[in-house]
Amino acid sequence: MATGWAGDGAVQAQIDATVKDGIKRARSKLPQGPGLTHCEECGVEIPQARRDAVPGVRLCIACQEAHDAEEAAFAGYNRRGSKDSQLR
């Protein structure tokens, strides 16, 4: 793979940085604090099994799926891309 002016290991460093950024973003979206017994969006009771499996849960499964679908529409892009990779 041609890397232009990129140094040795630059491609792997870019991949590693992108993965670390993704992990950091995912961790920042995890629920914090005490969980709820009822969904904060629709008021439906959250099953005990879900509360045990997801500490800090605040949404029922249906509301969580809708929230996840909205976020999936966001297409993140690599802000760390080199100028060489942007010119290709």
PDB file with one MODEL, atoms N, CA, C and O in Angstrom:
MODEL        1
ATOM      1  N   MET A   1       0.846  -1.167   0.000  1.00  0.00           N
ATOM      2  CA  MET A   1       0.000   0.000   0.000  1.00  0.00           C
ATOM      3  C   MET A   1       0.894   1.233   0.000  1.00  0.00           C
ATOM      4  O   MET A   1       1.794   1.352   0.832  1.00  0.00           O
ATOM      5  N   ALA A   2       0.652   2.132  -0.914  1.00  0.00           N
ATOM      6  CA  ALA A   2       1.428   3.360  -0.981  1.00  0.00           C
ATOM      7  C   ALA A   2       0.982   4.298   0.128  1.00  0.00           C
ATOM      8  O   ALA A   2      -0.215   4.509   0.321  1.00  0.00           O
ATOM      9  N   THR A   3       1.930   4.858   0.852  1.00  0.00           N
ATOM     10  CA  THR A   3       1.590   5.733   1.968  1.00  0.00           C
ATOM     11  C   THR A   3       2.062   7.162   1.751  1.00  0.00           C
ATOM     12  O   THR A   3       1.979   7.969   2.677  1.00  0.00           O
ATOM     13  N   GLY A   4       2.546   7.500   0.585  1.00  0.00           N
ATOM     14  CA  GLY A   4       2.989   8.867   0.347  1.00  0.00           C
ATOM     15  C   GLY A   4       4.168   9.197   1.225  1.00  0.00           C
ATOM     16  O   GLY A   4       5.161   8.468   1.235  1.00  0.00           O
ATOM     17  N   TRP A   5       4.075  10.290   1.967  1.00  0.00           N
ATOM     18  CA  TRP A   5       5.168  10.737   2.822  1.00  0.00           C
ATOM     19  C   TRP A   5       5.074  10.174   4.234  1.00  0.00           C
ATOM     20  O   TRP A   5       5.871  10.544   5.096  1.00  0.00           O
ATOM     21  N   ALA A   6       4.134   9.304   4.484  1.00  0.00           N
ATOM     22  CA  ALA A   6       3.960   8.749   5.825  1.00  0.00           C
ATOM     23  C   ALA A   6       5.168   7.909   6.212  1.00  0.00           C
ATOM     24  O   ALA A   6       5.733   7.185   5.392  1.00  0.00           O
ATOM     25  N   GLY A   7       5.548   8.021   7.465  1.00  0.00           N
ATOM     26  CA  GLY A   7       6.684   7.262   7.957  1.00  0.00           C
ATOM     27  C   GLY A   7       6.328   5.816   8.253  1.00  0.00           C
ATOM     28  O   GLY A   7       5.167   5.413   8.176  1.00  0.00           O
ATOM     29  N   ASP A   8       7.345   5.048   8.592  1.00  0.00           N
ATOM     30  CA  ASP A   8       7.133   3.643   8.943  1.00  0.00           C
ATOM     31  C   ASP A   8       6.216   3.541  10.152  1.00  0.00           C
ATOM     32  O   ASP A   8       6.424   4.228  11.152  1.00  0.00           O
ATOM     33  N   GLY A   9       5.230   2.710  10.066  1.00  0.00           N
ATOM     34  CA  GLY A   9       4.299   2.495  11.168  1.00  0.00           C
ATOM     35  C   GLY A   9       3.195   3.535  11.269  1.00  0.00           C
ATOM     36  O   GLY A   9       2.367   3.463  12.177  1.00  0.00           O
ATOM     37  N   ALA A  10       3.166   4.492  10.364  1.00  0.00           N
ATOM     38  CA  ALA A  10       2.159   5.548  10.446  1.00  0.00           C
ATOM     39  C   ALA A  10       0.747   5.014  10.205  1.00  0.00           C
ATOM     40  O   ALA A  10      -0.212   5.465  10.831  1.00  0.00           O
ATOM     41  N   VAL A  11       0.633   4.060   9.302  1.00  0.00           N
ATOM     42  CA  VAL A  11      -0.691   3.506   9.009  1.00  0.00           C
ATOM     43  C   VAL A  11      -1.227   2.783  10.240  1.00  0.00           C
ATOM     44  O   VAL A  11      -2.389   2.963  10.606  1.00  0.00           O
ATOM     45  N   GLN A  12      -0.393   1.967  10.881  1.00  0.00           N
ATOM     46  CA  GLN A  12      -0.826   1.249  12.082  1.00  0.00           C
ATOM     47  C   GLN A  12      -1.119   2.228  13.213  1.00  0.00           C
ATOM     48  O   GLN A  12      -2.068   2.024  13.970  1.00  0.00           O
ATOM     49  N   ALA A  13      -0.331   3.275  13.339  1.00  0.00           N
ATOM     50  CA  ALA A  13      -0.575   4.276  14.375  1.00  0.00           C
ATOM     51  C   ALA A  13      -1.927   4.961  14.151  1.00  0.00           C
ATOM     52  O   ALA A  13      -2.648   5.251  15.105  1.00  0.00           O
ATOM     53  N   GLN A  14      -2.257   5.214  12.902  1.00  0.00           N
ATOM     54  CA  GLN A  14      -3.538   5.830  12.581  1.00  0.00           C
ATOM     55  C   GLN A  14      -4.688   4.892  12.926  1.00  0.00           C
ATOM     56  O   GLN A  14      -5.704   5.325  13.469  1.00  0.00           O
ATOM     57  N   ILE A  15      -4.531   3.612  12.613  1.00  0.00           N
ATOM     58  CA  ILE A  15      -5.557   2.618  12.947  1.00  0.00           C
ATOM     59  C   ILE A  15      -5.729   2.527  14.453  1.00  0.00           C
ATOM     60  O   ILE A  15      -6.854   2.532  14.952  1.00  0.00           O
ATOM     61  N   ASP A  16      -4.608   2.442  15.190  1.00  0.00           N
ATOM     62  CA  ASP A  16      -4.668   2.356  16.653  1.00  0.00           C
ATOM     63  C   ASP A  16      -5.354   3.575  17.255  1.00  0.00           C
ATOM     64  O   ASP A  16      -6.166   3.439  18.170  1.00  0.00           O
ATOM     65  N   ALA A  17      -5.036   4.757  16.754  1.00  0.00           N
ATOM     66  CA  ALA A  17      -5.647   5.988  17.271  1.00  0.00           C
ATOM     67  C   ALA A  17      -7.146   6.003  17.005  1.00  0.00           C
ATOM     68  O   ALA A  17      -7.922   6.445  17.852  1.00  0.00           O
ATOM     69  N   THR A  18      -7.557   5.525  15.840  1.00  0.00           N
ATOM     70  CA  THR A  18      -8.979   5.489  15.510  1.00  0.00           C
ATOM     71  C   THR A  18      -9.723   4.529  16.438  1.00  0.00           C
ATOM     72  O   THR A  18     -10.826   4.834  16.891  1.00  0.00           O
ATOM     73  N   VAL A  19      -9.126   3.374  16.722  1.00  0.00           N
ATOM     74  CA  VAL A  19      -9.741   2.398  17.627  1.00  0.00           C
ATOM     75  C   VAL A  19      -9.834   2.974  19.043  1.00  0.00           C
ATOM     76  O   VAL A  19     -10.868   2.846  19.700  1.00  0.00           O
ATOM     77  N   LYS A  20      -8.760   3.605  19.510  1.00  0.00           N
ATOM     78  CA  LYS A  20      -8.777   4.195  20.852  1.00  0.00           C
ATOM     79  C   LYS A  20      -9.841   5.283  20.959  1.00  0.00           C
ATOM     80  O   LYS A  20     -10.537   5.373  21.970  1.00  0.00           O
ATOM     81  N   ASP A  21      -9.970   6.105  19.928  1.00  0.00           N
ATOM     82  CA  ASP A  21     -11.008   7.141  19.930  1.00  0.00           C
ATOM     83  C   ASP A  21     -12.399   6.525  19.980  1.00  0.00           C
ATOM     84  O   ASP A  21     -13.276   7.032  20.679  1.00  0.00           O
ATOM     85  N   GLY A  22     -12.609   5.435  19.245  1.00  0.00           N
ATOM     86  CA  GLY A  22     -13.902   4.751  19.246  1.00  0.00           C
ATOM     87  C   GLY A  22     -14.240   4.168  20.611  1.00  0.00           C
ATOM     88  O   GLY A  22     -15.380   4.254  21.067  1.00  0.00           O
ATOM     89  N   ILE A  23     -13.250   3.579  21.257  1.00  0.00           N
ATOM     90  CA  ILE A  23     -13.459   3.012  22.589  1.00  0.00           C
ATOM     91  C   ILE A  23     -13.772   4.125  23.587  1.00  0.00           C
ATOM     92  O   ILE A  23     -14.672   3.987  24.416  1.00  0.00           O
ATOM     93  N   LYS A  24     -13.036   5.214  23.506  1.00  0.00           N
ATOM     94  CA  LYS A  24     -13.275   6.349  24.412  1.00  0.00           C
ATOM     95  C   LYS A  24     -14.680   6.906  24.219  1.00  0.00           C
ATOM     96  O   LYS A  24     -15.361   7.219  25.195  1.00  0.00           O
ATOM     97  N   ARG A  25     -15.121   7.034  22.960  1.00  0.00           N
ATOM     98  CA  ARG A  25     -16.463   7.551  22.674  1.00  0.00           C
ATOM     99  C   ARG A  25     -17.532   6.595  23.206  1.00  0.00           C
ATOM    100  O   ARG A  25     -18.529   7.032  23.780  1.00  0.00           O
ATOM    101  N   ALA A  26     -17.323   5.291  23.014  1.00  0.00           N
ATOM    102  CA  ALA A  26     -18.299   4.300  23.485  1.00  0.00           C
ATOM    103  C   ALA A  26     -18.387   4.308  25.017  1.00  0.00           C
ATOM    104  O   ALA A  26     -19.482   4.243  25.577  1.00  0.00           O
ATOM    105  N   ARG A  27     -17.247   4.386  25.686  1.00  0.00           N
ATOM    106  CA  ARG A  27     -17.252   4.404  27.153  1.00  0.00           C
ATOM    107  C   ARG A  27     -17.927   5.647  27.701  1.00  0.00           C
ATOM    108  O   ARG A  27     -18.567   5.600  28.751  1.00  0.00           O
ATOM    109  N   SER A  28     -17.785   6.761  26.993  1.00  0.00           N
ATOM    110  CA  SER A  28     -18.399   8.003  27.468  1.00  0.00           C
ATOM    111  C   SER A  28     -19.924   7.948  27.388  1.00  0.00           C
ATOM    112  O   SER A  28     -20.608   8.716  28.065  1.00  0.00           O
ATOM    113  N   LYS A  29     -20.456   7.050  26.570  1.00  0.00           N
ATOM    114  CA  LYS A  29     -21.901   6.941  26.405  1.00  0.00           C
ATOM    115  C   LYS A  29     -22.540   5.901  27.328  1.00  0.00           C
ATOM    116  O   LYS A  29     -23.761   5.745  27.333  1.00  0.00           O
ATOM    117  N   LEU A  30     -21.720   5.189  28.107  1.00  0.00           N
ATOM    118  CA  LEU A  30     -22.265   4.207  29.039  1.00  0.00           C
ATOM    119  C   LEU A  30     -23.045   4.926  30.136  1.00  0.00           C
ATOM    120  O   LEU A  30     -22.659   6.016  30.559  1.00  0.00           O
ATOM    121  N   PRO A  31     -24.133   4.328  30.595  1.00  0.00           N
ATOM    122  CA  PRO A  31     -24.914   4.970  31.655  1.00  0.00           C
ATOM    123  C   PRO A  31     -24.082   5.132  32.920  1.00  0.00           C
ATOM    124  O   PRO A  31     -23.249   4.287  33.246  1.00  0.00           O
ATOM    125  N   GLN A  32     -24.319   6.221  33.617  1.00  0.00           N
ATOM    126  CA  GLN A  32     -23.613   6.509  34.866  1.00  0.00           C
ATOM    127  C   GLN A  32     -24.634   6.622  35.992  1.00  0.00           C
ATOM    128  O   GLN A  32     -25.793   6.964  35.760  1.00  0.00           O
ATOM    129  N   GLY A  33     -24.199   6.337  37.196  1.00  0.00           N
ATOM    130  CA  GLY A  33     -25.059   6.508  38.364  1.00  0.00           C
ATOM    131  C   GLY A  33     -26.019   5.345  38.561  1.00  0.00           C
ATOM    132  O   GLY A  33     -25.903   4.308  37.908  1.00  0.00           O
ATOM    133  N   PRO A  34     -26.968   5.535  39.470  1.00  0.00           N
ATOM    134  CA  PRO A  34     -27.912   4.461  39.769  1.00  0.00           C
ATOM    135  C   PRO A  34     -28.891   4.244  38.618  1.00  0.00           C
ATOM    136  O   PRO A  34     -29.299   5.185  37.937  1.00  0.00           O
ATOM    137  N   GLY A  35     -29.250   2.996  38.423  1.00  0.00           N
ATOM    138  CA  GLY A  35     -30.220   2.665  37.388  1.00  0.00           C
ATOM    139  C   GLY A  35     -31.642   2.998  37.835  1.00  0.00           C
ATOM    140  O   GLY A  35     -31.896   3.267  39.008  1.00  0.00           O
ATOM    141  N   LEU A  36     -32.537   2.973  36.894  1.00  0.00           N
ATOM    142  CA  LEU A  36     -33.945   3.274  37.173  1.00  0.00           C
ATOM    143  C   LEU A  36     -34.777   2.002  37.106  1.00  0.00           C
ATOM    144  O   LEU A  36     -34.395   1.045  36.433  1.00  0.00           O
ATOM    145  N   THR A  37     -35.900   1.985  37.791  1.00  0.00           N
ATOM    146  CA  THR A  37     -36.809   0.843  37.716  1.00  0.00           C
ATOM    147  C   THR A  37     -37.797   1.008  36.567  1.00  0.00           C
ATOM    148  O   THR A  37     -38.369   0.031  36.083  1.00  0.00           O
ATOM    149  N   HIS A  38     -37.992   2.260  36.134  1.00  0.00           N
ATOM    150  CA  HIS A  38     -38.893   2.552  35.016  1.00  0.00           C
ATOM    151  C   HIS A  38     -38.155   3.412  33.992  1.00  0.00           C
ATOM    152  O   HIS A  38     -37.324   4.244  34.357  1.00  0.00           O
ATOM    153  N   CYS A  39     -38.454   3.214  32.737  1.00  0.00           N
ATOM    154  CA  CYS A  39     -37.817   3.935  31.639  1.00  0.00           C
ATOM    155  C   CYS A  39     -38.050   5.439  31.778  1.00  0.00           C
ATOM    156  O   CYS A  39     -39.173   5.877  32.024  1.00  0.00           O
ATOM    157  N   GLU A  40     -36.991   6.223  31.620  1.00  0.00           N
ATOM    158  CA  GLU A  40     -37.145   7.669  31.743  1.00  0.00           C
ATOM    159  C   GLU A  40     -37.819   8.292  30.525  1.00  0.00           C
ATOM    160  O   GLU A  40     -38.238   9.448  30.585  1.00  0.00           O
ATOM    161  N   GLU A  41     -37.936   7.552  29.417  1.00  0.00           N
ATOM    162  CA  GLU A  41     -38.580   8.072  28.210  1.00  0.00           C
ATOM    163  C   GLU A  41     -40.085   7.770  28.191  1.00  0.00           C
ATOM    164  O   GLU A  41     -40.907   8.662  27.981  1.00  0.00           O
ATOM    165  N   CYS A  42     -40.423   6.506  28.414  1.00  0.00           N
ATOM    166  CA  CYS A  42     -41.827   6.110  28.244  1.00  0.00           C
ATOM    167  C   CYS A  42     -42.502   5.637  29.532  1.00  0.00           C
ATOM    168  O   CYS A  42     -43.722   5.469  29.552  1.00  0.00           O
ATOM    169  N   GLY A  43     -41.746   5.422  30.598  1.00  0.00           N
ATOM    170  CA  GLY A  43     -42.328   5.028  31.870  1.00  0.00           C
ATOM    171  C   GLY A  43     -42.583   3.544  32.045  1.00  0.00           C
ATOM    172  O   GLY A  43     -43.089   3.135  33.090  1.00  0.00           O
ATOM    173  N   VAL A  44     -42.249   2.722  31.057  1.00  0.00           N
ATOM    174  CA  VAL A  44     -42.439   1.275  31.153  1.00  0.00           C
ATOM    175  C   VAL A  44     -41.444   0.709  32.174  1.00  0.00           C
ATOM    176  O   VAL A  44     -40.311   1.178  32.273  1.00  0.00           O
ATOM    177  N   GLU A  45     -41.878  -0.294  32.921  1.00  0.00           N
ATOM    178  CA  GLU A  45     -40.996  -0.909  33.907  1.00  0.00           C
ATOM    179  C   GLU A  45     -39.827  -1.610  33.213  1.00  0.00           C
ATOM    180  O   GLU A  45     -40.015  -2.307  32.215  1.00  0.00           O
ATOM    181  N   ILE A  46     -38.641  -1.423  33.741  1.00  0.00           N
ATOM    182  CA  ILE A  46     -37.437  -2.087  33.213  1.00  0.00           C
ATOM    183  C   ILE A  46     -37.278  -3.395  33.978  1.00  0.00           C
ATOM    184  O   ILE A  46     -37.203  -3.382  35.206  1.00  0.00           O
ATOM    185  N   PRO A  47     -37.226  -4.532  33.267  1.00  0.00           N
ATOM    186  CA  PRO A  47     -37.117  -5.827  33.949  1.00  0.00           C
ATOM    187  C   PRO A  47     -35.862  -5.924  34.821  1.00  0.00           C
ATOM    188  O   PRO A  47     -34.826  -5.337  34.509  1.00  0.00           O
ATOM    189  N   GLN A  48     -35.975  -6.665  35.905  1.00  0.00           N
ATOM    190  CA  GLN A  48     -34.853  -6.833  36.835  1.00  0.00           C
ATOM    191  C   GLN A  48     -33.636  -7.411  36.134  1.00  0.00           C
ATOM    192  O   GLN A  48     -32.509  -7.014  36.431  1.00  0.00           O
ATOM    193  N   ALA A  49     -33.842  -8.346  35.205  1.00  0.00           N
ATOM    194  CA  ALA A  49     -32.712  -8.957  34.495  1.00  0.00           C
ATOM    195  C   ALA A  49     -31.924  -7.892  33.717  1.00  0.00           C
ATOM    196  O   ALA A  49     -30.694  -7.937  33.675  1.00  0.00           O
ATOM    197  N   ARG A  50     -32.624  -6.949  33.110  1.00  0.00           N
ATOM    198  CA  ARG A  50     -31.942  -5.867  32.379  1.00  0.00           C
ATOM    199  C   ARG A  50     -31.208  -4.947  33.351  1.00  0.00           C
ATOM    200  O   ARG A  50     -30.094  -4.504  33.068  1.00  0.00           O
ATOM    201  N   ARG A  51     -31.823  -4.660  34.488  1.00  0.00           N
ATOM    202  CA  ARG A  51     -31.170  -3.807  35.488  1.00  0.00           C
ATOM    203  C   ARG A  51     -29.917  -4.470  36.031  1.00  0.00           C
ATOM    204  O   ARG A  51     -28.934  -3.794  36.336  1.00  0.00           O
ATOM    205  N   ASP A  52     -29.947  -5.805  36.153  1.00  0.00           N
ATOM    206  CA  ASP A  52     -28.762  -6.535  36.619  1.00  0.00           C
ATOM    207  C   ASP A  52     -27.670  -6.571  35.553  1.00  0.00           C
ATOM    208  O   ASP A  52     -26.484  -6.469  35.864  1.00  0.00           O
ATOM    209  N   ALA A  53     -28.082  -6.716  34.294  1.00  0.00           N
ATOM    210  CA  ALA A  53     -27.118  -6.850  33.200  1.00  0.00           C
ATOM    211  C   ALA A  53     -26.475  -5.526  32.807  1.00  0.00           C
ATOM    212  O   ALA A  53     -25.322  -5.500  32.379  1.00  0.00           O
ATOM    213  N   VAL A  54     -27.216  -4.417  32.951  1.00  0.00           N
ATOM    214  CA  VAL A  54     -26.723  -3.103  32.518  1.00  0.00           C
ATOM    215  C   VAL A  54     -26.763  -2.148  33.706  1.00  0.00           C
ATOM    216  O   VAL A  54     -27.777  -1.489  33.939  1.00  0.00           O
ATOM    217  N   PRO A  55     -25.664  -2.070  34.459  1.00  0.00           N
ATOM    218  CA  PRO A  55     -25.653  -1.145  35.595  1.00  0.00           C
ATOM    219  C   PRO A  55     -25.903   0.292  35.127  1.00  0.00           C
ATOM    220  O   PRO A  55     -25.333   0.733  34.129  1.00  0.00           O
ATOM    221  N   GLY A  56     -26.740   1.001  35.839  1.00  0.00           N
ATOM    222  CA  GLY A  56     -27.033   2.377  35.479  1.00  0.00           C
ATOM    223  C   GLY A  56     -28.032   2.526  34.346  1.00  0.00           C
ATOM    224  O   GLY A  56     -28.166   3.608  33.775  1.00  0.00           O
ATOM    225  N   VAL A  57     -28.734   1.450  34.016  1.00  0.00           N
ATOM    226  CA  VAL A  57     -29.689   1.486  32.901  1.00  0.00           C
ATOM    227  C   VAL A  57     -30.782   2.513  33.172  1.00  0.00           C
ATOM    228  O   VAL A  57     -31.280   2.624  34.292  1.00  0.00           O
ATOM    229  N   ARG A  58     -31.150   3.262  32.133  1.00  0.00           N
ATOM    230  CA  ARG A  58     -32.153   4.313  32.280  1.00  0.00           C
ATOM    231  C   ARG A  58     -33.275   4.188  31.251  1.00  0.00           C
ATOM    232  O   ARG A  58     -34.294   4.869  31.365  1.00  0.00           O
ATOM    233  N   LEU A  59     -33.097   3.321  30.242  1.00  0.00           N
ATOM    234  CA  LEU A  59     -34.085   3.179  29.175  1.00  0.00           C
ATOM    235  C   LEU A  59     -34.519   1.729  29.031  1.00  0.00           C
ATOM    236  O   LEU A  59     -33.737   0.809  29.271  1.00  0.00           O
ATOM    237  N   CYS A  60     -35.782   1.534  28.635  1.00  0.00           N
ATOM    238  CA  CYS A  60     -36.255   0.183  28.315  1.00  0.00           C
ATOM    239  C   CYS A  60     -35.618  -0.232  26.977  1.00  0.00           C
ATOM    240  O   CYS A  60     -34.983   0.580  26.304  1.00  0.00           O
ATOM    241  N   ILE A  61     -35.795  -1.471  26.617  1.00  0.00           N
ATOM    242  CA  ILE A  61     -35.167  -1.985  25.395  1.00  0.00           C
ATOM    243  C   ILE A  61     -35.680  -1.248  24.160  1.00  0.00           C
ATOM    244  O   ILE A  61     -34.891  -0.895  23.283  1.00  0.00           O
ATOM    245  N   ALA A  62     -36.976  -1.013  24.079  1.00  0.00           N
ATOM    246  CA  ALA A  62     -37.534  -0.339  22.897  1.00  0.00           C
ATOM    247  C   ALA A  62     -36.982   1.073  22.754  1.00  0.00           C
ATOM    248  O   ALA A  62     -36.598   1.477  21.657  1.00  0.00           O
ATOM    249  N   CYS A  63     -36.938   1.820  23.836  1.00  0.00           N
ATOM    250  CA  CYS A  63     -36.415   3.192  23.774  1.00  0.00           C
ATOM    251  C   CYS A  63     -34.913   3.187  23.495  1.00  0.00           C
ATOM    252  O   CYS A  63     -34.406   4.056  22.784  1.00  0.00           O
ATOM    253  N   GLN A  64     -34.204   2.207  24.057  1.00  0.00           N
ATOM    254  CA  GLN A  64     -32.766   2.113  23.810  1.00  0.00           C
ATOM    255  C   GLN A  64     -32.497   1.820  22.338  1.00  0.00           C
ATOM    256  O   GLN A  64     -31.579   2.391  21.749  1.00  0.00           O
ATOM    257  N   GLU A  65     -33.298   0.928  21.737  1.00  0.00           N
ATOM    258  CA  GLU A  65     -33.138   0.626  20.315  1.00  0.00           C
ATOM    259  C   GLU A  65     -33.393   1.859  19.449  1.00  0.00           C
ATOM    260  O   GLU A  65     -32.678   2.097  18.476  1.00  0.00           O
ATOM    261  N   ALA A  66     -34.408   2.638  19.802  1.00  0.00           N
ATOM    262  CA  ALA A  66     -34.701   3.862  19.048  1.00  0.00           C
ATOM    263  C   ALA A  66     -33.551   4.860  19.195  1.00  0.00           C
ATOM    264  O   ALA A  66     -33.164   5.518  18.229  1.00  0.00           O
ATOM    265  N   HIS A  67     -33.019   4.964  20.389  1.00  0.00           N
ATOM    266  CA  HIS A  67     -31.896   5.873  20.640  1.00  0.00           C
ATOM    267  C   HIS A  67     -30.661   5.424  19.855  1.00  0.00           C
ATOM    268  O   HIS A  67     -29.961   6.248  19.266  1.00  0.00           O
ATOM    269  N   ASP A  68     -30.400   4.120  19.851  1.00  0.00           N
ATOM    270  CA  ASP A  68     -29.253   3.586  19.113  1.00  0.00           C
ATOM    271  C   ASP A  68     -29.405   3.797  17.613  1.00  0.00           C
ATOM    272  O   ASP A  68     -28.424   4.073  16.922  1.00  0.00           O
ATOM    273  N   ALA A  69     -30.639   3.668  17.101  1.00  0.00           N
ATOM    274  CA  ALA A  69     -30.882   3.874  15.669  1.00  0.00           C
ATOM    275  C   ALA A  69     -30.610   5.324  15.280  1.00  0.00           C
ATOM    276  O   ALA A  69     -30.080   5.588  14.200  1.00  0.00           O
ATOM    277  N   GLU A  70     -30.967   6.260  16.147  1.00  0.00           N
ATOM    278  CA  GLU A  70     -30.685   7.672  15.879  1.00  0.00           C
ATOM    279  C   GLU A  70     -29.186   7.931  15.824  1.00  0.00           C
ATOM    280  O   GLU A  70     -28.710   8.670  14.962  1.00  0.00           O
ATOM    281  N   GLU A  71     -28.447   7.324  16.740  1.00  0.00           N
ATOM    282  CA  GLU A  71     -27.002   7.524  16.775  1.00  0.00           C
ATOM    283  C   GLU A  71     -26.304   6.817  15.624  1.00  0.00           C
ATOM    284  O   GLU A  71     -25.233   7.248  15.197  1.00  0.00           O
ATOM    285  N   ALA A  72     -26.894   5.735  15.113  1.00  0.00           N
ATOM    286  CA  ALA A  72     -26.288   5.010  13.997  1.00  0.00           C
ATOM    287  C   ALA A  72     -26.286   5.861  12.735  1.00  0.00           C
ATOM    288  O   ALA A  72     -25.465   5.656  11.841  1.00  0.00           O
ATOM    289  N   ALA A  73     -27.203   6.810  12.667  1.00  0.00           N
ATOM    290  CA  ALA A  73     -27.252   7.696  11.505  1.00  0.00           C
ATOM    291  C   ALA A  73     -26.026   8.596  11.458  1.00  0.00           C
ATOM    292  O   ALA A  73     -25.655   9.084  10.390  1.00  0.00           O
ATOM    293  N   PHE A  74     -25.389   8.821  12.616  1.00  0.00           N
ATOM    294  CA  PHE A  74     -24.170   9.612  12.666  1.00  0.00           C
ATOM    295  C   PHE A  74     -23.037   8.795  12.069  1.00  0.00           C
ATOM    296  O   PHE A  74     -22.718   7.709  12.553  1.00  0.00           O
ATOM    297  N   ALA A  75     -22.441   9.319  11.031  1.00  0.00           N
ATOM    298  CA  ALA A  75     -21.308   8.622  10.393  1.00  0.00           C
ATOM    299  C   ALA A  75     -20.027   9.323  10.790  1.00  0.00           C
ATOM    300  O   ALA A  75     -19.663  10.351  10.219  1.00  0.00           O
ATOM    301  N   GLY A  76     -19.354   8.764  11.765  1.00  0.00           N
ATOM    302  CA  GLY A  76     -18.096   9.356  12.193  1.00  0.00           C
ATOM    303  C   GLY A  76     -17.043   9.206  11.107  1.00  0.00           C
ATOM    304  O   GLY A  76     -17.100   8.287  10.290  1.00  0.00           O
ATOM    305  N   TYR A  77     -16.112  10.091  11.110  1.00  0.00           N
ATOM    306  CA  TYR A  77     -15.018   9.989  10.156  1.00  0.00           C
ATOM    307  C   TYR A  77     -13.718  10.190  10.891  1.00  0.00           C
ATOM    308  O   TYR A  77     -13.691  10.726  11.999  1.00  0.00           O
ATOM    309  N   ASN A  78     -12.659   9.764  10.279  1.00  0.00           N
ATOM    310  CA  ASN A  78     -11.347   9.780  10.905  1.00  0.00           C
ATOM    311  C   ASN A  78     -10.766  11.187  10.831  1.00  0.00           C
ATOM    312  O   ASN A  78     -10.363  11.640   9.760  1.00  0.00           O
ATOM    313  N   ARG A  79     -10.723  11.867  11.951  1.00  0.00           N
ATOM    314  CA  ARG A  79     -10.164  13.214  11.992  1.00  0.00           C
ATOM    315  C   ARG A  79      -8.648  13.188  12.004  1.00  0.00           C
ATOM    316  O   ARG A  79      -8.011  14.221  11.797  1.00  0.00           O
ATOM    317  N   ARG A  80      -8.064  12.037  12.239  1.00  0.00           N
ATOM    318  CA  ARG A  80      -6.623  11.944  12.319  1.00  0.00           C
ATOM    319  C   ARG A  80      -5.988  11.583  10.981  1.00  0.00           C
ATOM    320  O   ARG A  80      -4.776  11.379  10.911  1.00  0.00           O
ATOM    321  N   GLY A  81      -6.766  11.503   9.948  1.00  0.00           N
ATOM    322  CA  GLY A  81      -6.230  11.134   8.635  1.00  0.00           C
ATOM    323  C   GLY A  81      -5.159  12.109   8.183  1.00  0.00           C
ATOM    324  O   GLY A  81      -5.294  13.321   8.352  1.00  0.00           O
ATOM    325  N   SER A  82      -4.106  11.574   7.611  1.00  0.00           N
ATOM    326  CA  SER A  82      -3.039  12.430   7.117  1.00  0.00           C
ATOM    327  C   SER A  82      -3.492  13.151   5.858  1.00  0.00           C
ATOM    328  O   SER A  82      -4.470  12.753   5.226  1.00  0.00           O
ATOM    329  N   LYS A  83      -2.782  14.212   5.495  1.00  0.00           N
ATOM    330  CA  LYS A  83      -3.117  14.929   4.280  1.00  0.00           C
ATOM    331  C   LYS A  83      -2.924  14.030   3.062  1.00  0.00           C
ATOM    332  O   LYS A  83      -3.661  14.139   2.082  1.00  0.00           O
ATOM    333  N   ASP A  84      -1.937  13.146   3.126  1.00  0.00           N
ATOM    334  CA  ASP A  84      -1.714  12.222   2.003  1.00  0.00           C
ATOM    335  C   ASP A  84      -2.923  11.333   1.796  1.00  0.00           C
ATOM    336  O   ASP A  84      -3.326  11.099   0.657  1.00  0.00           O
ATOM    337  N   SER A  85      -3.516  10.826   2.882  1.00  0.00           N
ATOM    338  CA  SER A  85      -4.648   9.922   2.727  1.00  0.00           C
ATOM    339  C   SER A  85      -5.885  10.676   2.231  1.00  0.00           C
ATOM    340  O   SER A  85      -6.748  10.087   1.580  1.00  0.00           O
ATOM    341  N   GLN A  86      -5.974  11.967   2.533  1.00  0.00           N
ATOM    342  CA  GLN A  86      -7.110  12.755   2.085  1.00  0.00           C
ATOM    343  C   GLN A  86      -7.005  13.106   0.603  1.00  0.00           C
ATOM    344  O   GLN A  86      -8.017  13.374  -0.044  1.00  0.00           O
ATOM    345  N   LEU A  87      -5.793  13.106   0.065  1.00  0.00           N
ATOM    346  CA  LEU A  87      -5.595  13.451  -1.340  1.00  0.00           C
ATOM    347  C   LEU A  87      -5.857  12.283  -2.272  1.00  0.00           C
ATOM    348  O   LEU A  87      -6.017  12.479  -3.477  1.00  0.00           O
ATOM    349  N   ARG A  88      -5.904  11.071  -1.736  1.00  0.00           N
ATOM    350  CA  ARG A  88      -6.103   9.898  -2.594  1.00  0.00           C
ATOM    351  C   ARG A  88      -7.493   9.795  -3.083  1.00  0.00           C
ATOM    352  O   ARG A  88      -7.822   8.862  -3.817  1.00  0.00           O
TER     353      ARG A  88
ENDMDL
END
